Amino acid sequence: MIKRIISLCILLFIIAVGFLQKDELLHLVKQGGTASIFISMLLVAICVFFPVIPFPVLAGVIGAVFGAAEGVFISLAGAMVGTMGFFILSRYGFRDFAEENLTKYPKVREYEDFLNRNSFVAILTCRLIPIIPAPVVNIICGLSHVKWITFLIASTLGKIPNILILSYAGSIFSNNKLYSFGIYGCYLLIIILINFVIIYRRTSHKSLD
C-alpha cells in the first residue's frame, strides 16, 4: 500500500508540474542554449507521463530550435528518461498489486506469458506501429516480468523513426511549411493504413471463427 501511495504521489507531482509550468518550460526551450537542452529533455520526459503538450508539437519545436540531428538526440533522450521512469514507477508501486489480482483472470495471465516470451519483438512493434498508446505499453511492461534492459533497447529503437521524422519536419518548418506538413502527413497516413490493415485482419479472423 505504501509503495502505491508513494508512486501515485510522484505521478501526480510530475503531472502537476507539467500543467502548471508548461508555458514557462516551453518558453525556455525556445530560448536555445545549453540550459534549454536540459529543459527540453525534462519537458519531453514529463509529456511521457501525460501529454501536457502534444509530442509531435514539442518534438517539432525542439527540432526547429536545435536542428534535426541535435533535436533527435534531445527528444529521444528525454523520451527515454520519461519512459524508463514510468516503467520503474509502475513496477515499484503496482506490480505486487497486479500479481495478486492477475490470478483471478487466467486470460490476462496468458497475455502476460506471451509478452514475456516475445517481449523484444512485441515492444518494438508497439513502438513502431502505435496501435496501443505508449503510456499503456509502459504500464503493461512495468507490471509484467519483462526485463528492463529489453524494454529499454526495444523502446529506444522503436521510438527513433517517429522522433527522427518529427525533428526533421520541425527543423525545416520555418523555411518550407508545406513540405514539413507533407512529411509528417505522409508518416501519419502510413501509420493509419497499417493500423487499418491490422484491425481489418483481426476483424476478418474473428468473423471466420
C-alpha positions in Angstrom: 0.0 0.0 0.0 2.8 2.4 0.9 4.5 1.8 -2.4 1.3 2.5 -4.3 0.7 5.8 -2.4 4.3 7.0 -3.0 4.1 6.1 -6.7 0.8 7.9 -7.1 2.2 11.0 -5.3 5.2 11.1 -7.6 3.0 10.6 -10.7 0.6 13.4 -9.6 3.5 15.7 -8.8 5.0 15.2 -12.3 1.7 15.8 -14.0 1.1 18.9 -11.8 4.5 20.4 -12.7 3.8 19.8 -16.4 0.4 21.5 -16.3 1.5 24.5 -14.1 4.9 25.1 -15.8 4.4 24.0 -19.4 4.2 27.5 -20.8 7.3 28.6 -18.9 9.2 25.5 -19.8 8.3 25.8 -23.5 9.4 29.4 -23.5 12.8 28.3 -22.1 13.1 25.6 -24.8 12.6 28.2 -27.5 15.4 30.4 -26.0 18.1 27.9 -27.2 21.4 27.4 -25.5 22.8 24.8 -23.1 20.3 25.2 -20.3 17.4 24.8 -22.8 18.7 21.4 -23.8 18.1 20.0 -20.4 14.8 21.9 -20.1 13.8 20.3 -23.4 14.6 16.8 -22.1 12.7 17.5 -18.9 9.6 18.7 -20.8 9.7 15.6 -23.1 10.1 13.3 -20.1 7.0 15.0 -18.4 5.0 14.6 -21.6 5.6 10.8 -21.4 3.6 10.7 -18.2 0.9 13.0 -19.5 0.9 14.9 -22.8 0.6 18.4 -21.4 1.9 19.4 -24.9 1.3 17.1 -27.8 4.5 15.2 -28.5 4.5 16.0 -32.3 4.3 19.7 -31.5 7.0 19.5 -28.8 9.4 17.4 -30.9 8.9 19.7 -33.9 9.7 22.8 -31.7 12.8 21.1 -30.4 13.8 20.2 -34.0 13.2 23.8 -35.1 15.3 25.2 -32.2 18.3 22.8 -32.3 18.2 21.4 -35.8 17.3 17.9 -36.9 20.3 15.9 -35.6 20.6 17.5 -32.2 16.8 17.6 -31.9 16.6 13.8 -32.4 19.1 13.3 -29.6 17.4 15.6 -27.2 13.9 14.3 -27.9 15.0 10.7 -27.7 16.9 11.2 -24.5 14.0 13.0 -22.8 11.5 10.4 -24.1 13.6 7.5 -22.7 14.1 9.2 -19.3 10.4 9.6 -19.0 9.6 6.1 -20.4 12.0 4.4 -18.0 10.7 6.5 -15.2 7.1 5.4 -16.0 8.3 1.8 -16.3 10.1 1.8 -12.9 7.3 3.6 -11.2 4.7 1.1 -12.4 7.0 -1.8 -11.4 7.9 -0.4 -8.0 4.4 0.7 -7.0 1.9 -1.6 -8.6 3.4 -5.0 -9.7 2.7 -6.7 -6.4 -0.9 -5.5 -6.6 -1.2 -6.7 -10.1 0.3 -10.1 -9.3 -2.3 -10.5 -6.5 -5.2 -9.8 -8.9 -4.0 -11.4 -12.1 -4.5 -14.9 -10.6 -8.3 -14.2 -10.9 -8.0 -13.7 -14.7 -6.4 -16.6 -16.5 -6.8 -15.0 -19.9 -4.8 -11.9 -18.8 -2.1 -14.3 -17.5 -1.9 -15.9 -20.9 -1.3 -12.4 -22.5 1.4 -11.7 -19.9 3.1 -15.1 -20.6 3.0 -14.2 -24.3 4.6 -10.8 -23.7 7.3 -12.3 -21.5 8.2 -14.9 -24.2 8.2 -12.3 -27.1 8.9 -9.1 -25.2 11.5 -7.6 -27.5 9.5 -8.0 -30.7 6.2 -7.1 -29.1 7.6 -3.9 -27.6 9.4 -2.9 -30.7 6.3 -3.4 -32.8 4.1 -1.4 -30.4 6.6 1.5 -30.6 7.0 1.4 -34.4 3.2 1.0 -35.0 1.4 2.7 -32.2 -1.7 0.5 -32.1 -1.6 0.7 -28.3 -1.0 4.1 -26.7 2.6 4.5 -25.3 1.6 5.0 -21.7 -0.4 1.8 -21.8 2.7 -0.1 -23.1 4.8 1.4 -20.3 2.3 0.3 -17.6 1.8 -3.2 -19.0 5.6 -3.8 -19.3 6.2 -2.3 -15.8 3.6 -4.7 -14.3 5.0 -7.7 -16.2 8.2 -9.6 -15.8 9.8 -8.0 -18.9 13.5 -7.3 -18.2 14.3 -3.6 -18.0 17.2 -3.8 -20.5 14.9 -5.5 -23.1 12.3 -2.8 -22.5 14.9 0.0 -22.8 16.5 -1.3 -26.0 13.3 -2.2 -27.8 11.6 1.1 -26.8 14.6 3.2 -27.9 14.9 1.5 -31.3 11.1 1.8 -31.8 10.9 5.5 -31.0 13.7 6.6 -33.3 11.8 6.7 -36.6 8.9 8.8 -35.2 11.3 11.2 -33.4 13.5 11.4 -36.5 10.6 12.4 -38.7 9.2 14.9 -36.2 12.6 16.5 -35.6 13.3 16.8 -39.3 9.9 18.2 -40.1 10.3 20.8 -37.3 13.8 21.8 -38.4 12.5 22.8 -41.9 9.2 24.2 -40.8 10.2 27.9 -40.9 11.7 27.5 -44.4 9.1 25.3 -46.0 5.9 24.8 -44.0 4.1 22.8 -46.8 7.0 20.3 -47.1 7.2 20.0 -43.3 3.4 19.2 -43.1 3.7 16.9 -46.1 6.4 14.8 -44.4 4.5 14.3 -41.2 1.2 13.9 -43.1 2.7 11.0 -45.1 4.0 9.4 -41.9 0.6 9.6 -40.3 -1.1 8.2 -43.3 1.3 5.2 -43.4 0.6 4.6 -39.7 -3.2 4.9 -40.2 -3.1 2.5 -43.1 -1.0 -0.1 -41.2 -3.4 0.2 -38.2 -6.4 -0.2 -40.6 -4.9 -3.3 -42.1 -4.1 -4.9 -38.7 -7.6 -4.1 -37.4 -9.3 -5.4 -40.6 -7.3 -8.6 -40.5 -8.2 -9.2 -36.8 -11.9 -8.5 -37.6 -11.8 -10.9 -40.5 -10.3 -13.7 -38.4 -12.9 -13.2 -35.7 -15.8 -13.3 -38.2 -14.4 -16.5 -39.7 -14.1 -18.1 -36.3 
